[in-house]
Amino acid sequence: MMKLKSEKGSITVFVIVAFIFCMAILINLYWTSTNSQVTVLQAEQRLKEIYGEDVNNIDQIYEDISDPTIVI
């Protein structure tokens, strides 16, 4: 087997590569969580807009529901 301690810098290179690999994983996880949060916020904004439209048309909705000619 090859002795790592006998070669200068081989352990240092290994540590640096491991550190860069871990940082790449952490950055990827951060971007993934940020993108999912943005998607959730966009969906919430759209639901608020739809709810606002329903609240503005509440009289029409009530008339449609209370109309006895409509059979559900």
N, CA, C and O atoms as a Maestro MAE file, in Angstrom:
{
 s_m_m2io_version
 :::
 2.0.0
}

f_m_ct {
 s_m_title
 :::
 protein
 m_atom[288] {
  # First column is atom index #
  i_m_mmod_type
  r_m_x_coord
  r_m_y_coord
  r_m_z_coord
  i_m_residue_number
  s_m_chain_name
  s_m_pdb_residue_name
  s_m_pdb_atom_name
  i_m_atomic_number
  :::
  1 25 0.829 -1.194 0.000 1 A "MET " " N  " 7
  2 3 0.000 0.000 0.000 1 A "MET " " CA " 6
  3 2 0.867 1.249 0.000 1 A "MET " " C  " 6
  4 15 2.005 1.251 0.470 1 A "MET " " O  " 8
  5 25 0.301 2.276 -0.529 2 A "MET " " N  " 7
  6 3 1.017 3.540 -0.602 2 A "MET " " CA " 6
  7 2 0.828 4.307 0.705 2 A "MET " " C  " 6
  8 15 -0.282 4.365 1.234 2 A "MET " " O  " 8
  9 25 1.871 4.876 1.212 3 A "LYS " " N  " 7
  10 3 1.787 5.653 2.439 3 A "LYS " " CA " 6
  11 2 1.468 7.100 2.082 3 A "LYS " " C  " 6
  12 15 2.220 7.754 1.359 3 A "LYS " " O  " 8
  13 25 0.329 7.596 2.607 4 A "LEU " " N  " 7
  14 3 -0.078 8.970 2.293 4 A "LEU " " CA " 6
  15 2 0.806 9.992 2.979 4 A "LEU " " C  " 6
  16 15 1.060 11.060 2.420 4 A "LEU " " O  " 8
  17 25 1.281 9.689 4.179 5 A "LYS " " N  " 7
  18 3 2.067 10.660 4.933 5 A "LYS " " CA " 6
  19 2 3.436 10.901 4.297 5 A "LYS " " C  " 6
  20 15 4.051 11.943 4.525 5 A "LYS " " O  " 8
  21 25 3.900 9.970 3.525 6 A "SER " " N  " 7
  22 3 5.219 10.151 2.921 6 A "SER " " CA " 6
  23 2 5.170 11.111 1.728 6 A "SER " " C  " 6
  24 15 6.195 11.677 1.348 6 A "SER " " O  " 8
  25 25 4.008 11.293 1.147 7 A "GLU " " N  " 7
  26 3 3.885 12.209 0.020 7 A "GLU " " CA " 6
  27 2 3.404 13.557 0.535 7 A "GLU " " C  " 6
  28 15 2.403 13.645 1.245 7 A "GLU " " O  " 8
  29 25 4.124 14.590 0.170 8 A "LYS " " N  " 7
  30 3 3.792 15.921 0.662 8 A "LYS " " CA " 6
  31 2 2.498 16.422 0.026 8 A "LYS " " C  " 6
  32 15 2.323 16.371 -1.191 8 A "LYS " " O  " 8
  33 25 1.609 16.899 0.869 9 A "GLY " " N  " 7
  34 3 0.402 17.558 0.381 9 A "GLY " " CA " 6
  35 2 -0.737 16.646 0.001 9 A "GLY " " C  " 6
  36 15 -1.809 17.152 -0.331 9 A "GLY " " O  " 8
  37 25 -0.582 15.347 0.026 10 A "SER " " N  " 7
  38 3 -1.667 14.472 -0.419 10 A "SER " " CA " 6
  39 2 -2.850 14.521 0.549 10 A "SER " " C  " 6
  40 15 -4.003 14.474 0.121 10 A "SER " " O  " 8
  41 25 -2.575 14.614 1.835 11 A "ILE " " N  " 7
  42 3 -3.661 14.718 2.806 11 A "ILE " " CA " 6
  43 2 -4.338 16.076 2.671 11 A "ILE " " C  " 6
  44 15 -5.560 16.172 2.783 11 A "ILE " " O  " 8
  45 25 -3.571 17.108 2.437 12 A "THR " " N  " 7
  46 3 -4.131 18.445 2.257 12 A "THR " " CA " 6
  47 2 -5.053 18.489 1.045 12 A "THR " " C  " 6
  48 15 -6.134 19.073 1.108 12 A "THR " " O  " 8
  49 25 -4.638 17.886 -0.038 13 A "VAL " " N  " 7
  50 3 -5.471 17.841 -1.241 13 A "VAL " " CA " 6
  51 2 -6.756 17.079 -0.956 13 A "VAL " " C  " 6
  52 15 -7.833 17.492 -1.384 13 A "VAL " " O  " 8
  53 25 -6.647 15.975 -0.240 14 A "PHE " " N  " 7
  54 3 -7.844 15.201 0.105 14 A "PHE " " CA " 6
  55 2 -8.818 16.031 0.935 14 A "PHE " " C  " 6
  56 15 -10.022 16.015 0.677 14 A "PHE " " O  " 8
  57 25 -8.310 16.753 1.924 15 A "VAL " " N  " 7
  58 3 -9.162 17.588 2.780 15 A "VAL " " CA " 6
  59 2 -9.820 18.699 1.963 15 A "VAL " " C  " 6
  60 15 -11.007 18.978 2.138 15 A "VAL " " O  " 8
  61 25 -9.074 19.320 1.093 16 A "ILE " " N  " 7
  62 3 -9.629 20.400 0.267 16 A "ILE " " CA " 6
  63 2 -10.719 19.865 -0.656 16 A "ILE " " C  " 6
  64 15 -11.770 20.492 -0.797 16 A "ILE " " O  " 8
  65 25 -10.485 18.727 -1.280 17 A "VAL " " N  " 7
  66 3 -11.489 18.135 -2.172 17 A "VAL " " CA " 6
  67 2 -12.739 17.749 -1.382 17 A "VAL " " C  " 6
  68 15 -13.853 17.968 -1.857 17 A "VAL " " O  " 8
  69 25 -12.578 17.187 -0.201 18 A "ALA " " N  " 7
  70 3 -13.723 16.823 0.633 18 A "ALA " " CA " 6
  71 2 -14.499 18.067 1.047 18 A "ALA " " C  " 6
  72 15 -15.730 18.059 1.050 18 A "ALA " " O  " 8
  73 25 -13.791 19.129 1.395 19 A "PHE " " N  " 7
  74 3 -14.444 20.389 1.773 19 A "PHE " " CA " 6
  75 2 -15.237 20.970 0.609 19 A "PHE " " C  " 6
  76 15 -16.378 21.394 0.792 19 A "PHE " " O  " 8
  77 25 -14.657 20.995 -0.566 20 A "ILE " " N  " 7
  78 3 -15.359 21.520 -1.751 20 A "ILE " " CA " 6
  79 2 -16.583 20.666 -2.067 20 A "ILE " " C  " 6
  80 15 -17.634 21.199 -2.421 20 A "ILE " " O  " 8
  81 25 -16.459 19.368 -1.945 21 A "PHE " " N  " 7
  82 3 -17.581 18.466 -2.189 21 A "PHE " " CA " 6
  83 2 -18.720 18.744 -1.206 21 A "PHE " " C  " 6
  84 15 -19.881 18.816 -1.607 21 A "PHE " " O  " 8
  85 25 -18.394 18.899 0.071 22 A "CYS " " N  " 7
  86 3 -19.424 19.198 1.086 22 A "CYS " " CA " 6
  87 2 -20.076 20.557 0.819 22 A "CYS " " C  " 6
  88 15 -21.291 20.697 0.962 22 A "CYS " " O  " 8
  89 25 -19.296 21.535 0.442 23 A "MET " " N  " 7
  90 3 -19.851 22.860 0.141 23 A "MET " " CA " 6
  91 2 -20.789 22.790 -1.067 23 A "MET " " C  " 6
  92 15 -21.829 23.448 -1.074 23 A "MET " " O  " 8
  93 25 -20.439 22.012 -2.075 24 A "ALA " " N  " 7
  94 3 -21.298 21.869 -3.244 24 A "ALA " " CA " 6
  95 2 -22.637 21.242 -2.857 24 A "ALA " " C  " 6
  96 15 -23.687 21.653 -3.353 24 A "ALA " " O  " 8
  97 25 -22.596 20.254 -1.977 25 A "ILE " " N  " 7
  98 3 -23.836 19.625 -1.519 25 A "ILE " " CA " 6
  99 2 -24.689 20.624 -0.754 25 A "ILE " " C  " 6
  100 15 -25.898 20.697 -0.975 25 A "ILE " " O  " 8
  101 25 -24.082 21.397 0.144 26 A "LEU " " N  " 7
  102 3 -24.825 22.377 0.933 26 A "LEU " " CA " 6
  103 2 -25.424 23.479 0.058 26 A "LEU " " C  " 6
  104 15 -26.558 23.899 0.288 26 A "LEU " " O  " 8
  105 25 -24.688 23.943 -0.926 27 A "ILE " " N  " 7
  106 3 -25.202 24.968 -1.834 27 A "ILE " " CA " 6
  107 2 -26.371 24.421 -2.638 27 A "ILE " " C  " 6
  108 15 -27.362 25.123 -2.843 27 A "ILE " " O  " 8
  109 25 -26.272 23.188 -3.091 28 A "ASN " " N  " 7
  110 3 -27.360 22.563 -3.839 28 A "ASN " " CA " 6
  111 2 -28.617 22.443 -2.976 28 A "ASN " " C  " 6
  112 15 -29.719 22.719 -3.449 28 A "ASN " " O  " 8
  113 25 -28.459 22.037 -1.721 29 A "LEU " " N  " 7
  114 3 -29.610 21.943 -0.817 29 A "LEU " " CA " 6
  115 2 -30.230 23.310 -0.566 29 A "LEU " " C  " 6
  116 15 -31.453 23.429 -0.498 29 A "LEU " " O  " 8
  117 25 -29.413 24.332 -0.429 30 A "TYR " " N  " 7
  118 3 -29.921 25.696 -0.224 30 A "TYR " " CA " 6
  119 2 -30.734 26.158 -1.421 30 A "TYR " " C  " 6
  120 15 -31.827 26.700 -1.255 30 A "TYR " " O  " 8
  121 25 -30.216 25.953 -2.624 31 A "TRP " " N  " 7
  122 3 -30.936 26.370 -3.830 31 A "TRP " " CA " 6
  123 2 -32.250 25.613 -3.970 31 A "TRP " " C  " 6
  124 15 -33.266 26.192 -4.353 31 A "TRP " " O  " 8
  125 25 -32.231 24.328 -3.661 32 A "THR " " N  " 7
  126 3 -33.449 23.531 -3.753 32 A "THR " " CA " 6
  127 2 -34.504 24.019 -2.776 32 A "THR " " C  " 6
  128 15 -35.672 24.147 -3.142 32 A "THR " " O  " 8
  129 25 -34.115 24.289 -1.557 33 A "SER " " N  " 7
  130 3 -35.090 24.776 -0.568 33 A "SER " " CA " 6
  131 2 -35.582 26.168 -0.921 33 A "SER " " C  " 6
  132 15 -36.755 26.472 -0.707 33 A "SER " " O  " 8
  133 25 -34.725 27.017 -1.453 34 A "THR " " N  " 7
  134 3 -35.143 28.360 -1.851 34 A "THR " " CA " 6
  135 2 -36.149 28.292 -2.993 34 A "THR " " C  " 6
  136 15 -37.143 29.019 -2.987 34 A "THR " " O  " 8
  137 25 -35.901 27.428 -3.970 35 A "ASN " " N  " 7
  138 3 -36.825 27.298 -5.093 35 A "ASN " " CA " 6
  139 2 -38.173 26.760 -4.648 35 A "ASN " " C  " 6
  140 15 -39.206 27.200 -5.153 35 A "ASN " " O  " 8
  141 25 -38.186 25.823 -3.720 36 A "SER " " N  " 7
  142 3 -39.463 25.295 -3.246 36 A "SER " " CA " 6
  143 2 -40.219 26.338 -2.436 36 A "SER " " C  " 6
  144 15 -41.447 26.384 -2.497 36 A "SER " " O  " 8
  145 25 -39.519 27.173 -1.683 37 A "GLN " " N  " 7
  146 3 -40.169 28.239 -0.934 37 A "GLN " " CA " 6
  147 2 -40.790 29.264 -1.877 37 A "GLN " " C  " 6
  148 15 -41.888 29.755 -1.617 37 A "GLN " " O  " 8
  149 25 -40.110 29.588 -2.954 38 A "VAL " " N  " 7
  150 3 -40.638 30.538 -3.932 38 A "VAL " " CA " 6
  151 2 -41.899 29.975 -4.569 38 A "VAL " " C  " 6
  152 15 -42.868 30.706 -4.772 38 A "VAL " " O  " 8
  153 25 -41.898 28.694 -4.885 39 A "THR " " N  " 7
  154 3 -43.071 28.061 -5.484 39 A "THR " " CA " 6
  155 2 -44.261 28.100 -4.532 39 A "THR " " C  " 6
  156 15 -45.386 28.375 -4.949 39 A "THR " " O  " 8
  157 25 -44.013 27.827 -3.263 40 A "VAL " " N  " 7
  158 3 -45.088 27.860 -2.270 40 A "VAL " " CA " 6
  159 2 -45.622 29.279 -2.114 40 A "VAL " " C  " 6
  160 15 -46.834 29.474 -2.019 40 A "VAL " " O  " 8
  161 25 -44.744 30.263 -2.086 41 A "LEU " " N  " 7
  162 3 -45.179 31.653 -1.951 41 A "LEU " " CA " 6
  163 2 -46.006 32.101 -3.156 41 A "LEU " " C  " 6
  164 15 -46.976 32.841 -2.997 41 A "LEU " " O  " 8
  165 25 -45.633 31.663 -4.346 42 A "GLN " " N  " 7
  166 3 -46.403 32.000 -5.545 42 A "GLN " " CA " 6
  167 2 -47.788 31.367 -5.485 42 A "GLN " " C  " 6
  168 15 -48.772 32.002 -5.865 42 A "GLN " " O  " 8
  169 25 -47.878 30.134 -5.019 43 A "ALA " " N  " 7
  170 3 -49.175 29.466 -4.895 43 A "ALA " " CA " 6
  171 2 -50.043 30.166 -3.852 43 A "ALA " " C  " 6
  172 15 -51.245 30.332 -4.058 43 A "ALA " " O  " 8
  173 25 -49.448 30.573 -2.744 44 A "GLU " " N  " 7
  174 3 -50.201 31.295 -1.732 44 A "GLU " " CA " 6
  175 2 -50.719 32.626 -2.262 44 A "GLU " " C  " 6
  176 15 -51.854 33.006 -1.976 44 A "GLU " " O  " 8
  177 25 -49.905 33.333 -3.024 45 A "GLN " " N  " 7
  178 3 -50.326 34.609 -3.607 45 A "GLN " " CA " 6
  179 2 -51.496 34.404 -4.561 45 A "GLN " " C  " 6
  180 15 -52.442 35.192 -4.563 45 A "GLN " " O  " 8
  181 25 -51.437 33.369 -5.357 46 A "ARG " " N  " 7
  182 3 -52.536 33.080 -6.299 46 A "ARG " " CA " 6
  183 2 -53.816 32.738 -5.538 46 A "ARG " " C  " 6
  184 15 -54.898 33.170 -5.934 46 A "ARG " " O  " 8
  185 25 -53.712 31.969 -4.450 47 A "LEU " " N  " 7
  186 3 -54.895 31.644 -3.650 47 A "LEU " " CA " 6
  187 2 -55.490 32.895 -3.011 47 A "LEU " " C  " 6
  188 15 -56.712 33.018 -2.924 47 A "LEU " " O  " 8
  189 25 -54.651 33.822 -2.566 48 A "LYS " " N  " 7
  190 3 -55.146 35.078 -1.999 48 A "LYS " " CA " 6
  191 2 -55.901 35.891 -3.055 48 A "LYS " " C  " 6
  192 15 -56.935 36.490 -2.761 48 A "LYS " " O  " 8
  193 25 -55.384 35.906 -4.275 49 A "GLU " " N  " 7
  194 3 -56.062 36.626 -5.358 49 A "GLU " " CA " 6
  195 2 -57.422 36.009 -5.652 49 A "GLU " " C  " 6
  196 15 -58.406 36.728 -5.826 49 A "GLU " " O  " 8
  197 25 -57.483 34.686 -5.708 50 A "ILE " " N  " 7
  198 3 -58.749 33.997 -5.981 50 A "ILE " " CA " 6
  199 2 -59.730 34.240 -4.848 50 A "ILE " " C  " 6
  200 15 -60.910 34.492 -5.093 50 A "ILE " " O  " 8
  201 25 -59.255 34.167 -3.609 51 A "TYR " " N  " 7
  202 3 -60.120 34.408 -2.454 51 A "TYR " " CA " 6
  203 2 -60.649 35.841 -2.473 51 A "TYR " " C  " 6
  204 15 -61.816 36.082 -2.167 51 A "TYR " " O  " 8
  205 25 -59.791 36.784 -2.832 52 A "GLY " " N  " 7
  206 3 -60.211 38.182 -2.923 52 A "GLY " " CA " 6
  207 2 -61.301 38.368 -3.969 52 A "GLY " " C  " 6
  208 15 -62.240 39.134 -3.753 52 A "GLY " " O  " 8
  209 25 -61.190 37.680 -5.094 53 A "GLU " " N  " 7
  210 3 -62.221 37.764 -6.128 53 A "GLU " " CA " 6
  211 2 -63.532 37.173 -5.615 53 A "GLU " " C  " 6
  212 15 -64.605 37.708 -5.895 53 A "GLU " " O  " 8
  213 25 -63.451 36.074 -4.868 54 A "ASP " " N  " 7
  214 3 -64.654 35.461 -4.312 54 A "ASP " " CA " 6
  215 2 -65.318 36.375 -3.288 54 A "ASP " " C  " 6
  216 15 -66.545 36.465 -3.247 54 A "ASP " " O  " 8
  217 25 -64.529 37.050 -2.467 55 A "VAL " " N  " 7
  218 3 -65.083 37.944 -1.458 55 A "VAL " " CA " 6
  219 2 -65.778 39.127 -2.132 55 A "VAL " " C  " 6
  220 15 -66.817 39.588 -1.660 55 A "VAL " " O  " 8
  221 25 -65.213 39.613 -3.224 56 A "ASN " " N  " 7
  222 3 -65.831 40.731 -3.938 56 A "ASN " " CA " 6
  223 2 -67.145 40.317 -4.597 56 A "ASN " " C  " 6
  224 15 -68.022 41.159 -4.790 56 A "ASN " " O  " 8
  225 25 -67.299 39.050 -4.943 57 A "ASN " " N  " 7
  226 3 -68.506 38.559 -5.605 57 A "ASN " " CA " 6
  227 2 -69.382 37.743 -4.660 57 A "ASN " " C  " 6
  228 15 -70.125 36.870 -5.109 57 A "ASN " " O  " 8
  229 25 -69.305 38.012 -3.366 58 A "ILE " " N  " 7
  230 3 -70.018 37.189 -2.398 58 A "ILE " " CA " 6
  231 2 -71.534 37.280 -2.579 58 A "ILE " " C  " 6
  232 15 -72.238 36.295 -2.355 58 A "ILE " " O  " 8
  233 25 -72.041 38.435 -2.977 59 A "ASP " " N  " 7
  234 3 -73.488 38.574 -3.176 59 A "ASP " " CA " 6
  235 2 -73.970 37.668 -4.310 59 A "ASP " " C  " 6
  236 15 -74.997 37.002 -4.178 59 A "ASP " " O  " 8
  237 25 -73.246 37.641 -5.401 60 A "GLN " " N  " 7
  238 3 -73.618 36.794 -6.528 60 A "GLN " " CA " 6
  239 2 -73.527 35.318 -6.146 60 A "GLN " " C  " 6
  240 15 -74.386 34.522 -6.523 60 A "GLN " " O  " 8
  241 25 -72.503 34.961 -5.409 61 A "ILE " " N  " 7
  242 3 -72.346 33.570 -4.980 61 A "ILE " " CA " 6
  243 2 -73.506 33.173 -4.070 61 A "ILE " " C  " 6
  244 15 -74.048 32.075 -4.195 61 A "ILE " " O  " 8
  245 25 -73.888 34.066 -3.154 62 A "TYR " " N  " 7
  246 3 -74.995 33.773 -2.245 62 A "TYR " " CA " 6
  247 2 -76.305 33.599 -3.017 62 A "TYR " " C  " 6
  248 15 -77.095 32.706 -2.709 62 A "TYR " " O  " 8
  249 25 -76.534 34.450 -4.017 63 A "GLU " " N  " 7
  250 3 -77.749 34.328 -4.833 63 A "GLU " " CA " 6
  251 2 -77.763 33.009 -5.591 63 A "GLU " " C  " 6
  252 15 -78.807 32.363 -5.687 63 A "GLU " " O  " 8
  253 25 -76.641 32.607 -6.120 64 A "ASP " " N  " 7
  254 3 -76.565 31.340 -6.860 64 A "ASP " " CA " 6
  255 2 -76.836 30.151 -5.947 64 A "ASP " " C  " 6
  256 15 -77.494 29.192 -6.351 64 A "ASP " " O  " 8
  257 25 -76.327 30.212 -4.711 65 A "ILE " " N  " 7
  258 3 -76.512 29.111 -3.781 65 A "ILE " " CA " 6
  259 2 -77.958 29.042 -3.281 65 A "ILE " " C  " 6
  260 15 -78.516 27.957 -3.124 65 A "ILE " " O  " 8
  261 25 -78.551 30.202 -3.034 66 A "SER " " N  " 7
  262 3 -79.892 30.224 -2.461 66 A "SER " " CA " 6
  263 2 -81.012 30.136 -3.515 66 A "SER " " C  " 6
  264 15 -82.189 30.114 -3.154 66 A "SER " " O  " 8
  265 25 -80.667 30.084 -4.798 67 A "ASP " " N  " 7
  266 3 -81.656 29.978 -5.859 67 A "ASP " " CA " 6
  267 2 -82.317 28.594 -5.812 67 A "ASP " " C  " 6
  268 15 -81.636 27.585 -5.999 67 A "ASP " " O  " 8
  269 25 -83.633 28.531 -5.564 68 A "PRO " " N  " 7
  270 3 -84.302 27.229 -5.430 68 A "PRO " " CA " 6
  271 2 -84.429 26.471 -6.756 68 A "PRO " " C  " 6
  272 15 -84.710 25.272 -6.739 68 A "PRO " " O  " 8
  273 25 -84.235 27.121 -7.886 69 A "THR " " N  " 7
  274 3 -84.373 26.435 -9.163 69 A "THR " " CA " 6
  275 2 -83.135 25.599 -9.509 69 A "THR " " C  " 6
  276 15 -83.194 24.711 -10.359 69 A "THR " " O  " 8
  277 25 -82.037 25.889 -8.852 70 A "ILE " " N  " 7
  278 3 -80.817 25.123 -9.116 70 A "ILE " " CA " 6
  279 2 -80.817 23.891 -8.238 70 A "ILE " " C  " 6
  280 15 -80.920 23.991 -7.016 70 A "ILE " " O  " 8
  281 25 -80.701 22.725 -8.861 71 A "VAL " " N  " 7
  282 3 -80.676 21.474 -8.122 71 A "VAL " " CA " 6
  283 2 -79.241 20.968 -8.090 71 A "VAL " " C  " 6
  284 15 -78.580 20.839 -9.121 71 A "VAL " " O  " 8
  285 25 -78.788 20.691 -6.903 72 A "ILE " " N  " 7
  286 3 -77.411 20.207 -6.757 72 A "ILE " " CA " 6
  287 2 -77.408 18.706 -6.702 72 A "ILE " " C  " 6
  288 15 -76.347 18.094 -6.581 72 A "ILE " " O  " 8
  :::
 }
 m_bond[287] {
  # First column is bond index #
  i_m_from
  i_m_to
  i_m_order
  :::
  1 1 2 1
  2 2 3 1
  3 3 4 2
  4 3 5 1
  5 5 6 1
  6 6 7 1
  7 7 8 2
  8 7 9 1
  9 9 10 1
  10 10 11 1
  11 11 12 2
  12 11 13 1
  13 13 14 1
  14 14 15 1
  15 15 16 2
  16 15 17 1
  17 17 18 1
  18 18 19 1
  19 19 20 2
  20 19 21 1
  21 21 22 1
  22 22 23 1
  23 23 24 2
  24 23 25 1
  25 25 26 1
  26 26 27 1
  27 27 28 2
  28 27 29 1
  29 29 30 1
  30 30 31 1
  31 31 32 2
  32 31 33 1
  33 33 34 1
  34 34 35 1
  35 35 36 2
  36 35 37 1
  37 37 38 1
  38 38 39 1
  39 39 40 2
  40 39 41 1
  41 41 42 1
  42 42 43 1
  43 43 44 2
  44 43 45 1
  45 45 46 1
  46 46 47 1
  47 47 48 2
  48 47 49 1
  49 49 50 1
  50 50 51 1
  51 51 52 2
  52 51 53 1
  53 53 54 1
  54 54 55 1
  55 55 56 2
  56 55 57 1
  57 57 58 1
  58 58 59 1
  59 59 60 2
  60 59 61 1
  61 61 62 1
  62 62 63 1
  63 63 64 2
  64 63 65 1
  65 65 66 1
  66 66 67 1
  67 67 68 2
  68 67 69 1
  69 69 70 1
  70 70 71 1
  71 71 72 2
  72 71 73 1
  73 73 74 1
  74 74 75 1
  75 75 76 2
  76 75 77 1
  77 77 78 1
  78 78 79 1
  79 79 80 2
  80 79 81 1
  81 81 82 1
  82 82 83 1
  83 83 84 2
  84 83 85 1
  85 85 86 1
  86 86 87 1
  87 87 88 2
  88 87 89 1
  89 89 90 1
  90 90 91 1
  91 91 92 2
  92 91 93 1
  93 93 94 1
  94 94 95 1
  95 95 96 2
  96 95 97 1
  97 97 98 1
  98 98 99 1
  99 99 100 2
  100 99 101 1
  101 101 102 1
  102 102 103 1
  103 103 104 2
  104 103 105 1
  105 105 106 1
  106 106 107 1
  107 107 108 2
  108 107 109 1
  109 109 110 1
  110 110 111 1
  111 111 112 2
  112 111 113 1
  113 113 114 1
  114 114 115 1
  115 115 116 2
  116 115 117 1
  117 117 118 1
  118 118 119 1
  119 119 120 2
  120 119 121 1
  121 121 122 1
  122 122 123 1
  123 123 124 2
  124 123 125 1
  125 125 126 1
  126 126 127 1
  127 127 128 2
  128 127 129 1
  129 129 130 1
  130 130 131 1
  131 131 132 2
  132 131 133 1
  133 133 134 1
  134 134 135 1
  135 135 136 2
  136 135 137 1
  137 137 138 1
  138 138 139 1
  139 139 140 2
  140 139 141 1
  141 141 142 1
  142 142 143 1
  143 143 144 2
  144 143 145 1
  145 145 146 1
  146 146 147 1
  147 147 148 2
  148 147 149 1
  149 149 150 1
  150 150 151 1
  151 151 152 2
  152 151 153 1
  153 153 154 1
  154 154 155 1
  155 155 156 2
  156 155 157 1
  157 157 158 1
  158 158 159 1
  159 159 160 2
  160 159 161 1
  161 161 162 1
  162 162 163 1
  163 163 164 2
  164 163 165 1
  165 165 166 1
  166 166 167 1
  167 167 168 2
  168 167 169 1
  169 169 170 1
  170 170 171 1
  171 171 172 2
  172 171 173 1
  173 173 174 1
  174 174 175 1
  175 175 176 2
  176 175 177 1
  177 177 178 1
  178 178 179 1
  179 179 180 2
  180 179 181 1
  181 181 182 1
  182 182 183 1
  183 183 184 2
  184 183 185 1
  185 185 186 1
  186 186 187 1
  187 187 188 2
  188 187 189 1
  189 189 190 1
  190 190 191 1
  191 191 192 2
  192 191 193 1
  193 193 194 1
  194 194 195 1
  195 195 196 2
  196 195 197 1
  197 197 198 1
  198 198 199 1
  199 199 200 2
  200 199 201 1
  201 201 202 1
  202 202 203 1
  203 203 204 2
  204 203 205 1
  205 205 206 1
  206 206 207 1
  207 207 208 2
  208 207 209 1
  209 209 210 1
  210 210 211 1
  211 211 212 2
  212 211 213 1
  213 213 214 1
  214 214 215 1
  215 215 216 2
  216 215 217 1
  217 217 218 1
  218 218 219 1
  219 219 220 2
  220 219 221 1
  221 221 222 1
  222 222 223 1
  223 223 224 2
  224 223 225 1
  225 225 226 1
  226 226 227 1
  227 227 228 2
  228 227 229 1
  229 229 230 1
  230 230 231 1
  231 231 232 2
  232 231 233 1
  233 233 234 1
  234 234 235 1
  235 235 236 2
  236 235 237 1
  237 237 238 1
  238 238 239 1
  239 239 240 2
  240 239 241 1
  241 241 242 1
  242 242 243 1
  243 243 244 2
  244 243 245 1
  245 245 246 1
  246 246 247 1
  247 247 248 2
  248 247 249 1
  249 249 250 1
  250 250 251 1
  251 251 252 2
  252 251 253 1
  253 253 254 1
  254 254 255 1
  255 255 256 2
  256 255 257 1
  257 257 258 1
  258 258 259 1
  259 259 260 2
  260 259 261 1
  261 261 262 1
  262 262 263 1
  263 263 264 2
  264 263 265 1
  265 265 266 1
  266 266 267 1
  267 267 268 2
  268 267 269 1
  269 269 270 1
  270 270 271 1
  271 271 272 2
  272 271 273 1
  273 273 274 1
  274 274 275 1
  275 275 276 2
  276 275 277 1
  277 277 278 1
  278 278 279 1
  279 279 280 2
  280 279 281 1
  281 281 282 1
  282 282 283 1
  283 283 284 2
  284 283 285 1
  285 285 286 1
  286 286 287 1
  287 287 288 2
  :::
 }
}
